[in-house]
């Protein structure tokens, strides 16, 4: 396990409950912290590599799980067959590429990458390595999202008029430390330089870490990438665009953080994008149905949120018949990963699909940051058309000595 924070803890519990899996090593740049105790993870208690080790050892009724501060040490272990990566986004590419080259199978949390270029490089390296990859886009293993996509793919709503996407509420400051912006010494037990890794050098302050890193462009892409990685991925699935993408972005708007705020990503935003066949997708941080996707066609609509489907008219819900298109079915995202390693089945969320989905979110961020009213994209060449400045933002430099090569 690489990354022992809130998400890493949630995910690893699924593997700890699988008798086919033995967790033997955990890694985090922080030894132990109770700074996760507020907001959405207020019941988490202390997190970090030592609390994770205790959780693992308790599960196996004994000792034997090793701890590491540096992920490179963990990847050198010959007894490690697979890794779970649940670190901040700016670390995903370096850690995933190193793991793939070490021959480890990878379960990597979304969003896949910090930049479009990173995602392209990651997908190519994973393909070369021939290892099993599962992205933490667990909606691909959810019956409601799969059913919605199957109904759309089989034409139940008729010709699509539009797709509307609502992203989850921006819960910045979910650990109560956003006001703590003054530089302070890093706490004992935290290797802050290693936490920064390839990101630009910046003084430590509590507001940067522990969930709040999502609201800094240096480490993430805000809610556009954080939840766009889920819902924009479902749009791709429903349209059969898993290895392609849209061609144009327009009507881009954002509300930016107050002057003087450390945060750089917008708390409120909206944008539209179109595919080559004219299919229109409207995205905003808020929709009338909350967080989810609404497929609206000439014959009806299908709205899918976590936990259920709303289908109108109800006749569209009738079961699919023999000969209708069926999508790949995974009933458990985590077991699917282990099944793929042991039995060679497909994973529900391959890396190329994740790369193509998060590219949409990255492009929206690029256009918003540059103040563009529109942006054209070539999904085959993976280049921005007619805008050299925007095209250059497909990648960004890494702080030395880190580099992706």
C-alpha positions as a LaTeX table, in Angstrom:
\begin{tabular}{lrrr}
\hline
Residue & $x$ (\AA) & $y$ (\AA) & $z$ (\AA) \\
\hline
Unk1 & 0.00 & 0.00 & 0.00 \\
Unk2 & 1.41 & 3.38 & $-1.05$ \\
Unk3 & $-0.53$ & 6.18 & 0.63 \\
Unk4 & $-2.07$ & 5.63 & 4.07 \\
Unk5 & $-4.50$ & 8.52 & 4.33 \\
Unk6 & $-8.28$ & 8.50 & 4.35 \\
Unk7 & $-8.84$ & 7.02 & 0.89 \\
Unk8 & $-5.99$ & 4.55 & 1.20 \\
Unk9 & $-7.49$ & 3.27 & 4.44 \\
Unk10 & $-10.96$ & 2.92 & 2.94 \\
Unk11 & $-9.69$ & 1.00 & $-0.07$ \\
Unk12 & $-7.27$ & $-1.34$ & 1.69 \\
Unk13 & $-10.05$ & $-2.65$ & 3.93 \\
Unk14 & $-11.54$ & $-4.30$ & 0.85 \\
Unk15 & $-8.29$ & $-6.14$ & 0.19 \\
Unk16 & $-7.85$ & $-7.03$ & 3.86 \\
Unk17 & $-11.23$ & $-8.76$ & 3.66 \\
Unk18 & $-10.19$ & $-10.84$ & 0.64 \\
Unk19 & $-8.61$ & $-14.15$ & 1.77 \\
Unk20 & $-6.59$ & $-14.29$ & $-1.45$ \\
Unk21 & $-4.66$ & $-11.15$ & $-0.45$ \\
Unk22 & $-1.93$ & $-10.66$ & 2.16 \\
Unk23 & $-0.87$ & $-7.06$ & 2.83 \\
Unk24 & 2.83 & $-7.21$ & 3.66 \\
Unk25 & 4.05 & $-3.60$ & 3.44 \\
Unk26 & 2.67 & $-0.07$ & 3.79 \\
Unk27 & 4.21 & 3.25 & 2.80 \\
Unk28 & 3.50 & 6.87 & 3.61 \\
Unk29 & 5.60 & 10.00 & 4.01 \\
Unk30 & 3.88 & 10.60 & 7.36 \\
Unk31 & 4.43 & 8.33 & 10.33 \\
Unk32 & 1.19 & 9.17 & 12.15 \\
Unk33 & $-1.23$ & 12.09 & 12.29 \\
Unk34 & $-4.56$ & 12.86 & 13.92 \\
Unk35 & $-5.16$ & 15.85 & 11.65 \\
Unk36 & $-7.77$ & 13.89 & 9.68 \\
Unk37 & $-10.23$ & 14.04 & 12.56 \\
Unk38 & $-12.67$ & 16.60 & 11.15 \\
Unk39 & $-15.03$ & 16.87 & 8.22 \\
Unk40 & $-15.83$ & 13.98 & 5.91 \\
Unk41 & $-13.31$ & 11.69 & 7.58 \\
Unk42 & $-13.91$ & 12.80 & 11.15 \\
Unk43 & $-14.24$ & 9.20 & 12.36 \\
Unk44 & $-10.98$ & 8.09 & 10.79 \\
Unk45 & $-8.83$ & 8.69 & 13.85 \\
Unk46 & $-5.08$ & 8.73 & 13.37 \\
Unk47 & $-3.79$ & 7.89 & 9.90 \\
Unk48 & $-0.35$ & 7.35 & 8.41 \\
Unk49 & 1.97 & 4.39 & 7.99 \\
Unk50 & 2.03 & 3.35 & 11.66 \\
Unk51 & $-1.77$ & 3.33 & 12.13 \\
Unk52 & $-2.00$ & 1.43 & 8.85 \\
Unk53 & 0.53 & $-1.13$ & 10.05 \\
Unk54 & $-1.50$ & $-1.61$ & 13.24 \\
Unk55 & $-4.67$ & $-2.11$ & 11.19 \\
Unk56 & $-2.98$ & $-4.69$ & 8.98 \\
Unk57 & $-1.39$ & $-6.59$ & 11.86 \\
Unk58 & $-4.70$ & $-6.62$ & 13.74 \\
Unk59 & $-6.41$ & $-8.09$ & 10.69 \\
Unk60 & $-3.92$ & $-10.93$ & 10.50 \\
Unk61 & $-3.75$ & $-11.39$ & 14.29 \\
Unk62 & $-0.05$ & $-10.85$ & 14.45 \\
Unk63 & 2.92 & $-8.84$ & 13.32 \\
Unk64 & 4.80 & $-8.85$ & 10.08 \\
Unk65 & 3.67 & $-5.84$ & 8.05 \\
Unk66 & 6.64 & $-3.59$ & 7.31 \\
Unk67 & 6.49 & 0.21 & 7.06 \\
Unk68 & 8.30 & 2.44 & 4.60 \\
Unk69 & 8.66 & 6.20 & 4.22 \\
Unk70 & 9.87 & 5.98 & 0.61 \\
Unk71 & 7.82 & 4.07 & $-1.97$ \\
Unk72 & 10.99 & 3.05 & $-3.82$ \\
Unk73 & 11.99 & 0.82 & $-0.90$ \\
Unk74 & 8.66 & $-0.97$ & $-1.01$ \\
Unk75 & 8.89 & $-1.57$ & $-4.76$ \\
Unk76 & 12.24 & $-3.33$ & $-4.32$ \\
Unk77 & 10.61 & $-6.14$ & $-2.35$ \\
Unk78 & 10.42 & $-9.37$ & $-4.33$ \\
Unk79 & 7.48 & $-10.62$ & $-2.25$ \\
Unk80 & 5.24 & $-7.74$ & $-3.35$ \\
Unk81 & 3.10 & $-8.80$ & $-6.32$ \\
Unk82 & 0.74 & $-5.82$ & $-6.46$ \\
Unk83 & 0.44 & $-2.30$ & $-5.09$ \\
Unk84 & $-2.40$ & 0.00 & $-4.18$ \\
Unk85 & $-1.61$ & 3.67 & $-4.88$ \\
Unk86 & $-3.68$ & 6.20 & $-2.95$ \\
Unk87 & $-1.46$ & 9.26 & $-2.83$ \\
Unk88 & $-2.14$ & 12.87 & $-3.92$ \\
Unk89 & $-2.53$ & 13.21 & $-7.68$ \\
Unk90 & 0.87 & 14.79 & $-8.29$ \\
Unk91 & 2.53 & 11.53 & $-7.23$ \\
Unk92 & 0.50 & 9.05 & $-9.29$ \\
Unk93 & 2.60 & 9.08 & $-12.45$ \\
Unk94 & 6.00 & 8.60 & $-10.84$ \\
Unk95 & 4.80 & 5.89 & $-8.47$ \\
Unk96 & 2.75 & 4.02 & $-11.05$ \\
Unk97 & 5.49 & 4.00 & $-13.66$ \\
Unk98 & 8.05 & 2.80 & $-11.10$ \\
Unk99 & 5.68 & 0.06 & $-9.96$ \\
Unk100 & 4.92 & $-1.06$ & $-13.52$ \\
Unk101 & 8.62 & $-1.23$ & $-14.36$ \\
Unk102 & 9.12 & $-3.30$ & $-11.21$ \\
Unk103 & 6.53 & $-5.76$ & $-12.50$ \\
Unk104 & 3.89 & $-5.00$ & $-9.87$ \\
Unk105 & 0.19 & $-5.13$ & $-10.66$ \\
Unk106 & $-1.44$ & $-1.80$ & $-9.82$ \\
Unk107 & $-4.68$ & $-0.58$ & $-8.28$ \\
Unk108 & $-4.40$ & 3.21 & $-8.57$ \\
Unk109 & $-6.87$ & 5.72 & $-7.24$ \\
Unk110 & $-8.41$ & 8.30 & $-9.50$ \\
Unk111 & $-7.80$ & 10.91 & $-10.82$ \\
Unk112 & $-5.24$ & 9.06 & $-12.90$ \\
Unk113 & $-2.79$ & 11.89 & $-13.52$ \\
Unk114 & $-1.91$ & 15.51 & $-12.90$ \\
Unk115 & $-1.48$ & 16.27 & $-16.62$ \\
Unk116 & $-2.49$ & 14.88 & $-19.99$ \\
Unk117 & 1.11 & 14.05 & $-20.86$ \\
Unk118 & 1.54 & 12.10 & $-17.63$ \\
Unk119 & $-1.54$ & 10.02 & $-18.39$ \\
Unk120 & $-0.34$ & 9.21 & $-21.90$ \\
Unk121 & 3.08 & 8.16 & $-20.54$ \\
Unk122 & 1.51 & 6.05 & $-17.77$ \\
Unk123 & $-0.78$ & 4.19 & $-20.15$ \\
Unk124 & 2.06 & 3.42 & $-22.54$ \\
Unk125 & 4.34 & 2.18 & $-19.74$ \\
Unk126 & 1.66 & $-0.05$ & $-18.24$ \\
Unk127 & 1.00 & $-1.54$ & $-21.67$ \\
Unk128 & 4.72 & $-2.24$ & $-22.13$ \\
Unk129 & 4.98 & $-3.85$ & $-18.70$ \\
Unk130 & 2.04 & $-6.17$ & $-19.32$ \\
Unk131 & 0.80 & $-5.88$ & $-15.75$ \\
Unk132 & $-2.79$ & $-5.78$ & $-14.48$ \\
Unk133 & $-4.19$ & $-2.29$ & $-13.91$ \\
Unk134 & $-7.36$ & $-1.17$ & $-12.20$ \\
Unk135 & $-8.28$ & 2.50 & $-11.77$ \\
Unk136 & $-10.28$ & 3.40 & $-8.68$ \\
Unk137 & $-13.25$ & 4.42 & $-10.83$ \\
Unk138 & $-15.56$ & 2.11 & $-8.92$ \\
Unk139 & $-18.70$ & 3.37 & $-10.67$ \\
Unk140 & $-17.70$ & 1.02 & $-13.50$ \\
Unk141 & $-18.54$ & $-1.83$ & $-11.11$ \\
Unk142 & $-21.85$ & $-0.32$ & $-9.98$ \\
Unk143 & $-25.05$ & $-1.91$ & $-11.29$ \\
Unk144 & $-26.90$ & 1.42 & $-11.60$ \\
Unk145 & $-24.24$ & 3.15 & $-13.69$ \\
Unk146 & $-23.77$ & 0.08 & $-15.87$ \\
Unk147 & $-27.54$ & $-0.20$ & $-16.43$ \\
Unk148 & $-27.77$ & 3.49 & $-17.35$ \\
Unk149 & $-24.96$ & 3.10 & $-19.88$ \\
Unk150 & $-26.46$ & $-0.06$ & $-21.37$ \\
Unk151 & $-29.85$ & 1.59 & $-21.80$ \\
Unk152 & $-28.28$ & 4.62 & $-23.50$ \\
Unk153 & $-26.08$ & 2.45 & $-25.73$ \\
Unk154 & $-29.16$ & 0.48 & $-26.79$ \\
Unk155 & $-31.05$ & 3.62 & $-27.77$ \\
Unk156 & $-33.70$ & 3.59 & $-25.05$ \\
Unk157 & $-33.77$ & 7.40 & $-24.75$ \\
Unk158 & $-33.58$ & 7.84 & $-28.51$ \\
Unk159 & $-31.34$ & 10.48 & $-30.03$ \\
Unk160 & $-29.56$ & 12.32 & $-27.23$ \\
Unk161 & $-30.48$ & 15.99 & $-26.90$ \\
Unk162 & $-27.92$ & 16.60 & $-24.17$ \\
Unk163 & $-26.11$ & 15.00 & $-21.26$ \\
Unk164 & $-25.93$ & 16.95 & $-18.01$ \\
Unk165 & $-23.27$ & 16.22 & $-15.41$ \\
Unk166 & $-23.31$ & 17.48 & $-11.84$ \\
Unk167 & $-20.12$ & 17.10 & $-9.86$ \\
Unk168 & $-20.08$ & 16.59 & $-6.11$ \\
Unk169 & $-20.09$ & 19.59 & $-3.80$ \\
Unk170 & $-16.73$ & 21.25 & $-3.33$ \\
Unk171 & $-15.96$ & 20.31 & 0.26 \\
Unk172 & $-12.73$ & 22.25 & 0.67 \\
Unk173 & $-11.68$ & 22.73 & 4.27 \\
Unk174 & $-13.20$ & 19.38 & 5.17 \\
Unk175 & $-10.58$ & 18.89 & 7.87 \\
Unk176 & $-10.83$ & 22.35 & 9.40 \\
Unk177 & $-7.29$ & 23.48 & 8.58 \\
Unk178 & $-7.90$ & 25.82 & 5.65 \\
Unk179 & $-7.37$ & 28.91 & 7.80 \\
Unk180 & $-3.94$ & 27.69 & 8.87 \\
Unk181 & $-2.07$ & 29.22 & 5.97 \\
Unk182 & 0.98 & 30.69 & 7.70 \\
Unk183 & 4.24 & 28.83 & 7.11 \\
Unk184 & 5.16 & 26.67 & 10.08 \\
Unk185 & 7.71 & 23.94 & 10.70 \\
Unk186 & 6.56 & 20.58 & 9.37 \\
Unk187 & 5.41 & 18.31 & 12.20 \\
Unk188 & 7.70 & 15.60 & 13.47 \\
Unk189 & 7.18 & 12.39 & 11.57 \\
Unk190 & 6.32 & 14.04 & 8.24 \\
Unk191 & 8.85 & 14.05 & 5.41 \\
Unk192 & 7.44 & 17.17 & 3.81 \\
Unk193 & 10.06 & 17.36 & 1.06 \\
Unk194 & 9.09 & 13.86 & $-0.03$ \\
Unk195 & 5.41 & 14.79 & 0.21 \\
Unk196 & 6.07 & 17.64 & $-2.26$ \\
Unk197 & 8.11 & 15.36 & $-4.48$ \\
Unk198 & 7.82 & 16.64 & $-8.08$ \\
Unk199 & 5.62 & 19.61 & $-7.10$ \\
Unk200 & 7.09 & 23.13 & $-6.84$ \\
Unk201 & 8.85 & 23.97 & $-3.61$ \\
Unk202 & 6.48 & 25.62 & $-1.13$ \\
Unk203 & 6.60 & 26.30 & 2.62 \\
Unk204 & 4.74 & 23.87 & 4.83 \\
Unk205 & 1.41 & 24.94 & 6.26 \\
Unk206 & $-1.46$ & 22.75 & 7.48 \\
Unk207 & $-3.83$ & 24.01 & 4.76 \\
Unk208 & $-1.85$ & 22.19 & 2.05 \\
Unk209 & $-2.23$ & 18.64 & 3.33 \\
Unk210 & $-4.81$ & 16.07 & 4.40 \\
Unk211 & $-7.56$ & 16.29 & 1.80 \\
Unk212 & $-7.10$ & 20.01 & 1.17 \\
Unk213 & $-4.32$ & 19.31 & $-1.35$ \\
Unk214 & $-7.14$ & 18.78 & $-3.86$ \\
Unk215 & $-7.69$ & 22.54 & $-4.11$ \\
Unk216 & $-4.17$ & 23.36 & $-5.36$ \\
Unk217 & $-3.29$ & 23.11 & $-9.05$ \\
Unk218 & 0.23 & 22.12 & $-8.00$ \\
Unk219 & $-1.12$ & 18.85 & $-6.60$ \\
Unk220 & $-4.50$ & 18.25 & $-8.26$ \\
Unk221 & $-7.19$ & 19.76 & $-10.47$ \\
Unk222 & $-9.86$ & 20.62 & $-7.94$ \\
Unk223 & $-13.32$ & 19.16 & $-8.12$ \\
Unk224 & $-13.23$ & 19.12 & $-11.91$ \\
Unk225 & $-10.70$ & 16.29 & $-11.82$ \\
Unk226 & $-11.58$ & 14.87 & $-8.41$ \\
Unk227 & $-15.17$ & 13.97 & $-9.26$ \\
Unk228 & $-14.95$ & 14.50 & $-12.99$ \\
Unk229 & $-12.81$ & 11.36 & $-12.95$ \\
Unk230 & $-15.97$ & 9.50 & $-11.92$ \\
Unk231 & $-18.84$ & 11.10 & $-13.80$ \\
Unk232 & $-17.10$ & 12.12 & $-17.03$ \\
Unk233 & $-15.87$ & 8.53 & $-17.16$ \\
Unk234 & $-19.47$ & 7.31 & $-17.14$ \\
Unk235 & $-20.30$ & 9.65 & $-20.02$ \\
Unk236 & $-17.43$ & 8.14 & $-22.00$ \\
Unk237 & $-18.70$ & 4.63 & $-21.20$ \\
Unk238 & $-22.27$ & 5.41 & $-22.21$ \\
Unk239 & $-21.17$ & 6.89 & $-25.54$ \\
Unk240 & $-18.68$ & 4.16 & $-26.44$ \\
Unk241 & $-15.85$ & 6.69 & $-26.40$ \\
Unk242 & $-13.54$ & 4.82 & $-24.00$ \\
Unk243 & $-10.48$ & 5.29 & $-26.20$ \\
Unk244 & $-11.34$ & 8.68 & $-27.69$ \\
Unk245 & $-12.93$ & 11.89 & $-26.48$ \\
Unk246 & $-14.65$ & 15.17 & $-27.34$ \\
Unk247 & $-13.49$ & 17.64 & $-29.98$ \\
Unk248 & $-14.62$ & 21.02 & $-28.65$ \\
Unk249 & $-15.12$ & 22.88 & $-25.35$ \\
Unk250 & $-17.23$ & 26.02 & $-24.94$ \\
Unk251 & $-19.14$ & 28.25 & $-22.48$ \\
Unk252 & $-16.42$ & 27.94 & $-19.86$ \\
Unk253 & $-17.04$ & 29.85 & $-16.62$ \\
Unk254 & $-15.51$ & 29.73 & $-13.15$ \\
Unk255 & $-15.65$ & 31.42 & $-9.78$ \\
Unk256 & $-12.13$ & 31.69 & $-8.41$ \\
Unk257 & $-10.95$ & 31.63 & $-4.79$ \\
Unk258 & $-10.82$ & 34.94 & $-2.94$ \\
Unk259 & $-7.64$ & 37.00 & $-3.38$ \\
Unk260 & $-5.10$ & 35.95 & $-0.81$ \\
Unk261 & $-6.37$ & 32.39 & $-0.58$ \\
Unk262 & $-3.79$ & 29.65 & $-0.86$ \\
Unk263 & $-6.22$ & 27.61 & $-2.91$ \\
Unk264 & $-6.05$ & 27.94 & $-6.69$ \\
Unk265 & $-8.84$ & 25.73 & $-8.08$ \\
Unk266 & $-12.35$ & 27.14 & $-8.64$ \\
Unk267 & $-15.08$ & 26.22 & $-6.14$ \\
Unk268 & $-17.77$ & 26.86 & $-8.78$ \\
Unk269 & $-17.62$ & 26.27 & $-12.53$ \\
Unk270 & $-19.50$ & 25.26 & $-15.64$ \\
Unk271 & $-18.51$ & 24.22 & $-19.15$ \\
Unk272 & $-19.76$ & 22.34 & $-22.19$ \\
Unk273 & $-18.11$ & 19.94 & $-24.58$ \\
Unk274 & $-19.11$ & 18.16 & $-27.78$ \\
Unk275 & $-18.12$ & 14.97 & $-29.52$ \\
Unk276 & $-17.53$ & 14.68 & $-33.25$ \\
Unk277 & $-21.08$ & 13.38 & $-33.77$ \\
Unk278 & $-22.50$ & 16.50 & $-32.14$ \\
Unk279 & $-23.40$ & 14.97 & $-28.74$ \\
Unk280 & $-23.48$ & 17.81 & $-26.20$ \\
Unk281 & $-22.37$ & 17.44 & $-22.56$ \\
Unk282 & $-23.05$ & 20.21 & $-20.03$ \\
Unk283 & $-21.04$ & 20.12 & $-16.79$ \\
Unk284 & $-21.41$ & 22.19 & $-13.63$ \\
Unk285 & $-20.53$ & 21.96 & $-9.97$ \\
Unk286 & $-24.27$ & 21.96 & $-9.20$ \\
Unk287 & $-27.24$ & 20.40 & $-10.97$ \\
Unk288 & $-30.86$ & 20.00 & $-9.89$ \\
Unk289 & $-30.28$ & 16.27 & $-9.36$ \\
Unk290 & $-27.10$ & 16.78 & $-7.34$ \\
Unk291 & $-24.02$ & 14.75 & $-8.20$ \\
Unk292 & $-24.59$ & 12.42 & $-11.13$ \\
Unk293 & $-25.38$ & 12.20 & $-14.82$ \\
Unk294 & $-28.62$ & 12.85 & $-16.72$ \\
Unk295 & $-28.95$ & 11.42 & $-20.23$ \\
Unk296 & $-31.76$ & 13.35 & $-21.93$ \\
Unk297 & $-33.06$ & 12.11 & $-25.26$ \\
Unk298 & $-36.01$ & 12.45 & $-27.59$ \\
Unk299 & $-37.76$ & 9.42 & $-26.04$ \\
Unk300 & $-37.05$ & 10.07 & $-22.37$ \\
Unk301 & $-34.33$ & 10.52 & $-19.78$ \\
Unk302 & $-32.14$ & 8.46 & $-17.49$ \\
Unk303 & $-30.62$ & 10.12 & $-14.44$ \\
Unk304 & $-28.03$ & 8.14 & $-12.51$ \\
Unk305 & $-26.65$ & 9.06 & $-9.10$ \\
Unk306 & $-24.86$ & 6.93 & $-6.56$ \\
Unk307 & $-27.50$ & 4.67 & $-5.13$ \\
Unk308 & $-30.10$ & 4.67 & $-7.86$ \\
Unk309 & $-31.63$ & 5.44 & $-11.23$ \\
Unk310 & $-34.51$ & 7.67 & $-12.28$ \\
Unk311 & $-35.94$ & 6.60 & $-15.63$ \\
Unk312 & $-38.71$ & 8.50 & $-17.39$ \\
Unk313 & $-40.97$ & 7.23 & $-18.79$ \\
Unk314 & $-40.86$ & 4.05 & $-16.74$ \\
Unk315 & $-41.36$ & 1.93 & $-19.87$ \\
Unk316 & $-37.73$ & 2.59 & $-20.78$ \\
Unk317 & $-36.74$ & 0.39 & $-17.83$ \\
Unk318 & $-37.95$ & $-2.85$ & $-19.45$ \\
Unk319 & $-35.25$ & $-5.55$ & $-19.49$ \\
Unk320 & $-32.82$ & $-5.75$ & $-22.35$ \\
Unk321 & $-33.54$ & $-8.53$ & $-24.80$ \\
Unk322 & $-31.35$ & $-11.12$ & $-26.41$ \\
Unk323 & $-29.06$ & $-9.52$ & $-28.95$ \\
Unk324 & $-28.93$ & $-6.13$ & $-27.22$ \\
Unk325 & $-25.52$ & $-4.70$ & $-26.45$ \\
Unk326 & $-24.17$ & $-5.68$ & $-23.03$ \\
Unk327 & $-21.33$ & $-3.95$ & $-21.23$ \\
Unk328 & $-18.61$ & $-5.64$ & $-19.22$ \\
Unk329 & $-19.96$ & $-6.61$ & $-15.81$ \\
Unk330 & $-17.98$ & $-6.37$ & $-12.58$ \\
Unk331 & $-19.92$ & $-6.68$ & $-9.33$ \\
Unk332 & $-17.04$ & $-5.82$ & $-7.01$ \\
Unk333 & $-14.33$ & $-3.41$ & $-8.14$ \\
Unk334 & $-11.69$ & $-4.70$ & $-5.73$ \\
Unk335 & $-12.33$ & $-8.40$ & $-6.25$ \\
Unk336 & $-12.28$ & $-7.74$ & $-9.99$ \\
Unk337 & $-8.68$ & $-6.52$ & $-9.64$ \\
Unk338 & $-7.63$ & $-9.69$ & $-7.80$ \\
Unk339 & $-9.59$ & $-11.85$ & $-10.25$ \\
Unk340 & $-7.67$ & $-10.23$ & $-13.10$ \\
Unk341 & $-4.34$ & $-11.07$ & $-11.45$ \\
Unk342 & $-5.25$ & $-14.66$ & $-10.61$ \\
Unk343 & $-7.57$ & $-15.66$ & $-13.43$ \\
Unk344 & $-6.74$ & $-13.28$ & $-16.27$ \\
Unk345 & $-10.18$ & $-11.67$ & $-16.53$ \\
Unk346 & $-10.51$ & $-8.08$ & $-17.74$ \\
Unk347 & $-10.50$ & $-5.22$ & $-15.29$ \\
Unk348 & $-13.47$ & $-2.89$ & $-15.26$ \\
Unk349 & $-11.38$ & 0.29 & $-15.42$ \\
Unk350 & $-8.28$ & $-0.09$ & $-17.63$ \\
Unk351 & $-5.70$ & 2.67 & $-17.62$ \\
Unk352 & $-6.38$ & 3.88 & $-21.17$ \\
Unk353 & $-10.04$ & 4.46 & $-20.31$ \\
Unk354 & $-9.02$ & 6.42 & $-17.22$ \\
Unk355 & $-6.56$ & 8.49 & $-19.24$ \\
Unk356 & $-9.16$ & 9.43 & $-21.83$ \\
Unk357 & $-11.74$ & 10.35 & $-19.20$ \\
Unk358 & $-9.45$ & 12.51 & $-17.07$ \\
Unk359 & $-8.15$ & 14.22 & $-20.21$ \\
Unk360 & $-11.58$ & 15.86 & $-20.51$ \\
Unk361 & $-11.24$ & 17.31 & $-17.01$ \\
Unk362 & $-7.67$ & 18.44 & $-17.67$ \\
Unk363 & $-8.73$ & 20.24 & $-20.85$ \\
Unk364 & $-11.53$ & 22.05 & $-19.02$ \\
Unk365 & $-9.04$ & 23.20 & $-16.39$ \\
Unk366 & $-6.58$ & 24.36 & $-19.04$ \\
Unk367 & $-9.24$ & 26.42 & $-20.80$ \\
Unk368 & $-10.54$ & 27.92 & $-17.55$ \\
Unk369 & $-7.07$ & 28.84 & $-16.30$ \\
Unk370 & $-6.27$ & 30.59 & $-19.57$ \\
Unk371 & $-9.63$ & 32.36 & $-19.69$ \\
Unk372 & $-10.54$ & 30.74 & $-22.99$ \\
Unk373 & $-14.12$ & 30.90 & $-24.23$ \\
Unk374 & $-13.61$ & 27.79 & $-26.33$ \\
Unk375 & $-11.01$ & 25.12 & $-27.04$ \\
Unk376 & $-10.64$ & 22.58 & $-29.84$ \\
Unk377 & $-9.15$ & 19.13 & $-29.25$ \\
Unk378 & $-7.91$ & 16.37 & $-31.54$ \\
Unk379 & $-8.51$ & 13.12 & $-29.59$ \\
Unk380 & $-6.55$ & 11.01 & $-32.09$ \\
Unk381 & $-3.39$ & 13.13 & $-31.95$ \\
Unk382 & $-4.09$ & 14.21 & $-28.34$ \\
Unk383 & $-3.27$ & 17.82 & $-29.16$ \\
Unk384 & $-5.01$ & 21.16 & $-28.68$ \\
Unk385 & $-5.84$ & 22.67 & $-32.08$ \\
Unk386 & $-4.87$ & 26.25 & $-32.91$ \\
Unk387 & $-3.74$ & 27.30 & $-29.42$ \\
Unk388 & $-0.05$ & 26.78 & $-28.68$ \\
Unk389 & $-0.29$ & 28.13 & $-25.13$ \\
Unk390 & $-3.07$ & 25.71 & $-24.22$ \\
Unk391 & $-1.33$ & 22.83 & $-25.97$ \\
Unk392 & 1.83 & 23.47 & $-23.94$ \\
Unk393 & $-0.19$ & 22.98 & $-20.75$ \\
Unk394 & $-0.67$ & 19.31 & $-21.58$ \\
Unk395 & 2.47 & 18.87 & $-19.50$ \\
Unk396 & 4.32 & 20.72 & $-16.77$ \\
Unk397 & 7.86 & 20.57 & $-15.36$ \\
Unk398 & 8.74 & 18.49 & $-12.32$ \\
Unk399 & 10.88 & 19.69 & $-9.44$ \\
Unk400 & 14.27 & 18.03 & $-9.49$ \\
Unk401 & 15.54 & 15.41 & $-9.10$ \\
Unk402 & 12.20 & 13.90 & $-10.07$ \\
Unk403 & 11.46 & 13.28 & $-13.72$ \\
Unk404 & 9.27 & 11.02 & $-15.80$ \\
Unk405 & 11.33 & 9.28 & $-18.44$ \\
\hline
\end{tabular}
